[in-house]
Amino acid sequence: MRSLEQILKLTISVSGSSSSSSHPSSLCPAVSQLKSLTIWEIEDLEFLPVELLPSFTSLQEVSIFDCSRLSSTASEDENDNSEQWKCLQSLRTLRLVGIPELVALPNGLQHVAALQTLIIERCDNLMSLPEWMANLTGLQYLSIYAFSRLDETWRNNMVEDWHKISHIPNIQSCLLDLEELQLAAILHQLAKN
């Protein structure tokens, strides 16, 4: 089975210009105009090829569904490629659904200032939110659902993580009632002082 990167390069070279180069910077202009990308049930996808991100400058929505082996956005032997995410200046919505091996949100996401909606569902190994979530000031909607076996851990972490997400106007979660979460976070902060 081909990797996502191989599929994208093949698709782009077949549908693209006469150039046969598969280097990310030489991808056909049509890719740079792509508004929505959905990755669905790619069994062997272990990491996202972030070196392709600069080609997707017009992406407004990315959805990743049911990729059971996806665990990060870079292979373990690569350096942190979070800077590659800066090119996603149009990205408004990111959905991460059914990714049980995902242990952390992509670090590069902190550079996507236009992000307005983040939906996280059925990502059972994702234990907490990163500190930089507080810097995503454009985020208007956060949805966190269906962490079946980790609900208690997530409840505790959400209380500790409240300062990272309290700026988001619309938060939905099956983990806690929002008012209960706010009260628990205040009590947690008072106990620390």
C-alpha positions in Angstrom: 0.0 0.0 0.0 1.3 3.5 -0.8 1.9 6.2 1.7 -0.1 9.4 1.8 2.9 11.3 0.4 3.2 8.8 -2.5 -0.5 9.1 -3.3 -0.4 12.9 -3.2 2.6 13.1 -5.4 1.2 10.5 -7.8 -2.2 12.3 -8.0 -0.5 15.7 -8.4 1.9 14.5 -11.1 -1.0 12.8 -13.0 -3.4 15.8 -12.8 -0.8 18.5 -12.7 1.3 20.3 -15.2 3.8 18.8 -17.6 6.5 19.0 -14.9 7.3 15.6 -13.6 9.1 16.8 -10.5 7.6 15.6 -7.2 9.3 18.1 -4.9 6.8 19.8 -2.7 7.7 23.3 -4.0 7.0 22.2 -7.6 3.6 20.8 -7.1 1.0 21.9 -9.6 -0.9 25.2 -9.0 -4.2 23.3 -8.5 -2.9 21.9 -5.2 -2.2 25.4 -3.9 -5.9 26.3 -4.6 -7.2 23.3 -2.7 -9.7 24.5 0.0 -10.5 21.2 1.8 -8.6 18.1 2.5 -10.0 14.9 4.0 -7.9 12.0 5.0 -10.0 9.0 5.7 -9.1 5.5 6.9 -5.5 5.3 5.7 -4.4 2.3 7.7 -0.6 2.7 7.2 -0.4 6.4 7.8 1.9 6.9 10.9 2.8 10.5 10.4 1.7 13.4 8.3 4.3 14.5 5.7 4.6 18.1 6.8 7.1 18.9 4.1 4.1 18.9 1.8 2.2 21.6 3.8 3.8 24.6 2.0 2.0 23.4 -1.2 -1.5 23.7 0.4 -1.5 27.4 1.0 -5.3 27.9 0.4 -6.5 25.0 2.7 -9.4 26.2 4.8 -10.4 22.8 6.3 -8.5 19.7 7.1 -10.3 16.6 8.4 -8.5 13.4 9.4 -10.8 10.4 10.2 -10.1 6.9 11.5 -6.3 6.7 10.8 -5.6 4.1 13.5 -1.8 4.3 13.3 -1.3 8.0 13.0 0.6 9.2 16.0 2.2 12.5 15.0 3.0 14.9 12.2 6.7 14.0 11.8 8.6 10.7 11.8 10.6 10.0 14.9 13.9 10.6 13.2 13.0 14.0 11.8 13.4 17.3 13.6 10.4 19.3 14.7 8.8 20.7 11.6 6.4 23.0 13.3 7.5 26.0 11.1 6.1 24.2 8.0 2.6 24.9 9.4 3.0 28.6 9.1 2.1 28.4 5.4 -1.5 27.3 6.4 -2.6 30.9 6.8 -6.1 30.1 5.5 -6.8 27.1 7.7 -10.0 27.7 9.7 -11.1 24.2 10.7 -9.2 21.1 11.8 -11.0 17.8 12.7 -9.1 15.0 14.3 -11.5 12.1 14.7 -10.7 8.4 15.5 -7.0 8.7 15.8 -6.3 6.4 18.8 -2.5 6.7 18.6 -2.3 10.5 18.6 -0.5 11.5 21.8 -0.2 15.2 21.3 -1.6 17.9 19.0 0.8 18.8 16.3 3.3 21.5 17.6 3.0 23.3 14.3 -0.7 24.0 15.0 0.5 26.9 17.3 1.5 28.8 14.1 -1.9 28.6 12.5 -3.3 31.9 13.7 -6.4 31.7 11.4 -7.7 28.5 13.1 -11.2 29.1 14.4 -12.6 25.5 14.9 -10.8 22.5 16.4 -12.7 19.3 16.8 -11.1 16.3 18.6 -13.0 13.1 18.9 -12.0 9.5 19.8 -8.3 10.3 20.3 -7.9 8.1 23.4 -4.1 8.6 23.9 -4.3 12.4 23.8 -4.0 13.2 27.5 -3.8 16.9 27.7 -3.7 20.1 25.7 -0.4 21.9 25.0 0.5 25.2 26.7 0.5 27.0 23.4 -3.3 26.5 23.1 -3.6 29.8 25.0 -1.9 31.5 22.0 -4.6 30.5 19.5 -6.6 33.6 20.2 -8.6 33.3 17.0 -10.0 29.9 18.1 -13.8 30.3 18.4 -15.0 26.7 18.8 -13.4 23.7 20.6 -15.1 20.3 20.7 -13.7 17.4 22.7 -15.7 14.2 22.7 -15.7 10.5 23.2 -12.6 9.7 25.2 -14.2 6.5 26.5 -11.5 5.0 28.7 -9.8 8.3 29.6 -12.7 10.3 30.7 -11.5 10.7 34.3 -7.9 11.6 33.3 -9.3 14.1 30.8 -11.6 15.6 33.5 -8.6 16.2 35.7 -6.4 17.5 32.9 -9.2 19.8 31.6 -9.4 21.5 35.1 -5.6 22.0 35.0 -5.7 23.1 31.3 -8.5 25.6 31.8 -6.2 28.6 31.5 -5.2 27.3 28.0 -8.7 27.3 26.6 -10.7 29.8 28.7 -10.4 32.4 25.9 -12.4 30.2 23.5 -16.1 31.4 23.4 -17.6 28.1 22.5 -16.4 24.9 24.1 -18.3 21.7 23.9 -17.2 18.5 25.7 -18.8 15.4 27.0 -16.2 15.3 29.7 -17.6 18.1 31.9 -20.4 20.6 32.0 -18.7 23.9 31.1 -19.9 25.7 34.3 -18.6 22.7 36.3 -15.3 22.9 34.5 -15.0 26.7 35.1 -15.8 26.3 38.8 -13.4 23.3 39.2 -10.6 25.3 37.5 -11.2 28.3 39.9 -11.1 25.9 42.9 -8.0 24.2 41.5 -6.2 27.6 41.1 -7.2 28.7 44.6 -5.8 25.4 46.0 -2.5 26.1 44.3 -2.2 29.5 45.8 
